[in-house]
Amino acid sequence: MGFIYLEIINFVKSEAEVEDELDKVFFMLKNMSTLKTLPRIMNSAVFQRFFQLASYAKLTKEERTMYDISLKRKWDAEAVRMYQQEQQKRLEGLEKQLKEAIREAKKAEKEAKRVAITAKAEGKTQGKAEGLAEGEHKKSIETALNFKKMGLPIADIAKGTGLSIEEIEKLK
């Protein structure tokens, strides 16, 4: 392993003569104090960052303080913007969930109405059947009462009306 020493003062290439990355580094180090803007040949992220750090190092204490405050405000604004975006995404998610819940509620309401209509129809049918059965029973009682008044035997009345002998005997 060996070391190569270069004295920056001895680096004499101009911007037009710079060829490779090592030349760019040496050019940057030698001319940093006189550069106002980053040369086009050094238009890469590494050199841009290096130039920013060197520019920051040149600032006075007051200028650094002002720059730091400005940078902090920029970061704060970015954090607020990111938080707002996050909240907007969260809000959109909640709105989507709400729409889904409303759609499910409407679907359940339709199903409940359908069930209620079916139950109502079944109730009507059952009510009619019960009403008919009750009407037939009353008619049988009426007929049995008439037969009893005519003096027919209770066993024959029971056979003809479908009522029990006990029910017929209770009739007056």
C-alpha positions in Angstrom: 0.0 0.0 0.0 1.3 3.4 -0.9 0.4 7.0 -0.5 0.3 9.7 -3.1 0.6 13.3 -1.9 -0.7 16.2 -3.9 -0.2 19.8 -3.1 -3.4 21.6 -4.1 -1.3 24.7 -4.9 0.4 22.7 -7.6 -2.9 21.7 -9.3 -3.1 24.1 -12.2 -5.8 22.7 -14.5 -8.5 25.1 -15.7 -12.2 24.2 -15.8 -11.9 23.2 -19.5 -9.0 20.9 -18.8 -10.7 18.9 -16.0 -11.2 15.3 -17.3 -12.1 12.8 -14.5 -13.7 12.8 -11.1 -10.4 13.1 -9.2 -9.6 16.2 -11.3 -13.1 17.6 -10.4 -12.4 17.1 -6.7 -9.0 18.8 -6.8 -10.5 21.7 -8.9 -13.3 22.1 -6.4 -10.9 22.1 -3.4 -8.5 24.6 -5.0 -11.1 27.0 -6.3 -13.8 26.7 -3.6 -13.0 30.1 -2.1 -13.5 31.9 -5.4 -16.5 30.0 -6.8 -19.8 31.9 -6.7 -21.8 29.1 -8.4 -21.2 25.5 -9.1 -19.5 24.9 -12.5 -21.5 22.9 -15.1 -18.9 20.1 -15.2 -19.6 19.4 -11.5 -23.4 19.0 -11.9 -23.7 15.9 -9.7 -25.4 15.3 -6.3 -22.0 14.9 -4.5 -20.6 18.1 -5.8 -23.8 20.0 -5.2 -23.9 18.9 -1.6 -20.2 19.7 -1.2 -20.8 23.2 -2.6 -23.8 23.7 -0.2 -21.6 22.7 2.8 -18.8 25.0 1.7 -21.3 27.9 1.1 -22.7 27.3 4.6 -19.1 27.3 6.1 -18.4 30.7 4.5 -21.4 32.3 6.3 -20.9 34.6 9.3 -22.3 33.7 12.7 -25.4 35.9 12.2 -25.9 34.7 8.6 -25.7 31.1 9.8 -28.3 31.8 12.5 -30.6 33.4 10.0 -30.0 30.5 7.6 -30.7 27.9 10.3 -33.9 29.7 11.3 -35.0 29.8 7.6 -34.1 26.1 7.2 -36.1 25.2 10.3 -39.1 27.1 9.0 -38.8 25.2 5.7 -38.6 21.9 7.5 -41.6 22.8 9.7 -43.6 23.8 6.7 -42.8 20.5 5.0 -43.7 18.6 8.1 -47.1 20.4 8.3 -47.7 19.7 4.6 -46.9 16.0 5.0 -49.1 15.9 8.1 -52.0 17.5 6.1 -51.5 15.0 3.3 -51.6 12.2 5.8 -54.7 13.5 7.4 -56.3 14.0 4.0 -55.6 10.4 3.1 -57.0 9.3 6.5 -60.1 11.4 5.9 -60.6 9.9 2.5 -60.3 6.4 4.0 -62.9 7.3 6.6 -65.2 8.7 4.0 -64.9 5.5 2.0 -65.7 3.5 5.1 -68.7 5.7 5.7 -70.0 5.3 2.2 -69.5 1.5 2.5 -71.4 1.5 5.8 -74.3 3.6 4.3 -74.5 1.2 1.4 -74.6 -1.8 3.7 -77.2 -0.1 5.9 -79.4 0.6 2.8 -78.9 -3.0 1.8 -79.9 -4.2 5.2 -82.9 -1.8 5.2 -84.1 -3.3 1.9 -83.8 -6.8 3.3 -85.6 -5.8 6.4 -88.5 -4.3 4.3 -88.6 -7.5 2.2 -88.7 -9.6 5.4 -91.4 -7.4 6.9 -93.5 -7.6 3.7 -93.2 -11.4 3.7 -94.0 -11.6 7.4 -97.0 -9.3 6.9 -98.2 -11.5 4.0 -97.7 -14.6 6.1 -99.5 -12.9 9.0 -102.4 -12.0 6.8 -102.6 -15.6 5.5 -102.3 -17.0 9.0 -104.9 -14.5 10.3 -107.3 -15.4 7.5 -106.8 -19.1 8.3 -107.4 -18.5 12.0 -110.4 -16.3 11.2 -111.9 -18.9 9.0 -111.2 -21.6 11.6 -112.8 -19.5 14.3 -115.8 -18.7 12.0 -116.3 -22.4 11.2 -116.1 -23.2 15.0 -118.7 -20.5 15.7 -120.9 -21.8 12.9 -120.5 -25.3 14.3 -121.5 -24.1 17.8 -124.5 -22.2 16.3 -125.6 -25.3 14.3 -125.1 -27.5 17.4 -127.2 -25.1 19.5 -130.0 -25.3 16.9 -129.8 -29.1 16.7 -129.9 -29.2 20.5 -133.0 -27.0 20.6 -134.6 -29.4 18.0 -134.0 -32.2 20.4 -131.4 -34.3 18.5 -129.2 -36.6 20.5 -125.9 -35.1 21.6 -123.8 -37.9 20.0 -125.4 -37.2 16.6 -124.9 -33.4 17.0 -121.2 -34.1 17.9 -120.8 -36.3 14.8 -122.5 -33.8 12.5 -120.7 -30.6 13.8 -117.3 -32.0 14.7 -117.6 -30.6 18.2 -116.9 -32.6 21.4 -119.7 -33.9 23.5 -118.5 -31.7 26.4 -118.7 -28.6 24.3 -122.2 -29.4 23.2 -123.4 -30.1 26.7 -122.1 -26.7 27.9 -124.2 -24.9 25.2 -127.4 -23.3 26.4 
